[in-house]
């Protein structure tokens, strides 16, 4: 992994931007929908006696939704970090003006 990759992984805002780029990509959306549809179709077609197969499909669906949730979590973390940075900047500016006024 190069420096740019590390920067993206370690900066919540850059990480959120990258996560947004990926999960809003038409390719990602299409692939995710195809995977989910295949899993659901597998459930529908699985015989009731195939408990192992149905359990495996459930695990696959949980993994798929967990992957999406991790991307969405990166988006939320980035938004929170951006808000925190903006608040911190506003606080520093307010402190600077209050010191300057005194």
ChimeraX attribute file (.defattr): number of C-alpha atoms within 10 A of each C-alpha:
attribute: neighborCount
match mode: 1-to-1
recipient: residues
	/A:1	5
	/A:2	6
	/A:3	8
	/A:4	9
	/A:5	10
	/A:6	11
	/A:7	12
	/A:8	15
	/A:9	15
	/A:10	11
	/A:11	14
	/A:12	20
	/A:13	20
	/A:14	16
	/A:15	21
	/A:16	23
	/A:17	16
	/A:18	17
	/A:19	20
	/A:20	15
	/A:21	12
	/A:22	14
	/A:23	16
	/A:24	11
	/A:25	12
	/A:26	11
	/A:27	11
	/A:28	13
	/A:29	13
	/A:30	11
	/A:31	12
	/A:32	17
	/A:33	12
	/A:34	12
	/A:35	15
	/A:36	16
	/A:37	13
	/A:38	14
	/A:39	20
	/A:40	15
	/A:41	12
	/A:42	15
	/A:43	17
	/A:44	11
	/A:45	10
	/A:46	14
	/A:47	11
	/A:48	11
	/A:49	8
	/A:50	9
	/A:51	11
	/A:52	10
	/A:53	15
	/A:54	19
	/A:55	12
	/A:56	13
	/A:57	19
	/A:58	16
	/A:59	13
	/A:60	15
	/A:61	18
	/A:62	12
	/A:63	12
	/A:64	15
	/A:65	13
	/A:66	12
	/A:67	13
	/A:68	14
	/A:69	12
	/A:70	12
	/A:71	18
	/A:72	16
	/A:73	14
	/A:74	21
	/A:75	22
	/A:76	15
	/A:77	17
	/A:78	20
	/A:79	16
	/A:80	14
	/A:81	16
	/A:82	14
	/A:83	12
	/A:84	12
	/A:85	12
	/A:86	12
	/A:87	12
	/A:88	12
	/A:89	12
	/A:90	12
	/A:91	12
	/A:92	12
	/A:93	12
	/A:94	12
	/A:95	12
	/A:96	11
	/A:97	11
	/A:98	10
	/A:99	9
	/A:100	8
	/A:101	7
	/A:102	5
